Amino acid sequence: MKGKNILENTITRFREKQIILPTFRQMRHPEEIPQKIRTKLSNIGLWDLHSLNLFRITWKNEPVPFGGGFGKVNYLEIPSALSGVKARIVLMTGKWFPTGAHKVGAAYGCLVPRLVNGEFDPTYHKAVWPSTGNYCRGGAFDSYLMGCDAVAILPEEMSKERFEWLKEVGAEIFATPGCESNVKEIYDKCWDLRRNRPDCVILNQFDEFGNPTWHFHVTGSALEEVFNEIKDPESRFSAFVSNTGSAGTIGAGDYLRKIYPNIKVVASEALQCPTLLNNGFGGHRIEGIGDKHVPWVHNVRNTDVVTAIDDEDCMRIMRLFNDPEGRQFLQSEGLSEGLISQLSLLGISGIANLIGAIKTARYFDFSEKDTVLTIATDSMELYHSRMEELHQERGAYCQMQAARDLDRCLLGQKTDYMKELSYQDKKAIHHLKYFTWVEQQGKTVEELNAQWYDDGYWSAHFEKAHEWDKMIEAFNQQTGVINEYI
């Protein structure tokens, strides 16, 4: 369903609720946001359910919970004393997005094009966010701010913080069987809704190009800015490491490849479910990664390396970074209080990315001249229940255990479970898409082949952001709400 009447309904809804849509460019360059909007944000909390917080979907929020403005990209550099490698390892931090994770951006990239082109009617449709965690939270947040009803689908074994927050924002929730890697069960629920709920519009991050397109333009340019800020004359941007998950974040690698042709783009996944590494399957505890398939939006030809991360290492480092005994041990090892206080910026998937960056630096023998950038998608604010579970399961943490964990899981990290991909390796991974997307989800062989053989396929999708920005600007003019702020 698409047409003039739907667009008119959307314009009316946004006018009534006084909603303005930011452009992709403004998310890259928030300094271009009208001053009156920035002034009004000074009285709004980062997590507040206020429509102007759509303008805080950027890596450049001031790192404060209330009233912040915009500045440089938020990031954390990990010293060699903690990583055990000579290369510089830097993580952009997602905590300072609304909801505490960058998935609000990916969700925005999926819903907004439908709103401004007359495909989604907020007076009738419900936005369905199939996810293994943060994406459905981001989608529910964006939906609320844009006057849309949200439906969240996520595995029942995800952290209770996620479910509690979704209830608070009024999302309809479907908890599917299994854990992080049970994506097929999520897709099955999507098909059930398609057949029985005509009001439901599925916004599947695994096949919606708005997801990697947002990361291409916003995350990719933010990574470039971080490197330009920290580099010296001899520095090299040598690798970008990303958990694959929905393959949204790794889309930033396509942007970076254009600027740094020799960069290594590294896809990270759980060792307990090594789908890319060796067609493996299984359950795991690295929340934020969906497995057992290759996402439709993953440009596999732009992936150079696959590495698998042991989820046990992530659990142990989570305790090291966040338990008072672990922090006291790190301080005794000479790490600064300032750095230690920031380690909670890494949630479980951020820790996995850190380990992937260390393995990459070791594998390629990177030196002090090399820089590896990666992402801390969310922070420990979403995983306090996991810390409690580990305490109940394993007992109190101690400094002796902290010493073991630092030595084994970071300083002693090895290059096992890694594969540098040849042309044929990449093609084999790409072909795995057939079994999920063609056989089960209705995609065509022709488009599958186009993804591999058509040189313009991916760039054509990524460049749609410029068209969407023009549509967003026209839409804002039609609602008229923007006139109050310019």
PyMOL commands that set and color helices and strands:
alter all, ss='L'
color gray80, all
select helices_A, chain A and resi 4-17+24-28+30-32+35-41+51-56+80-83+98-100+103-116+134-145+160-168+183-196+210-230+249-259+275-278+300-302+311-322+324-332+337-345+348-363+380-382+384-394+399-411+423-431+433-438+445-453+457-462+464-479+481-485
alter helices_A, ss='H'
color red, helices_A
select strands_A, chain A and resi 75-78+88-93+126-130+149-155+172-176+200-202+236-243+264-270+305-309+370-376+418-420
alter strands_A, ss='S'
color yellow, strands_A
deselect
rebuild
show_as cartoon
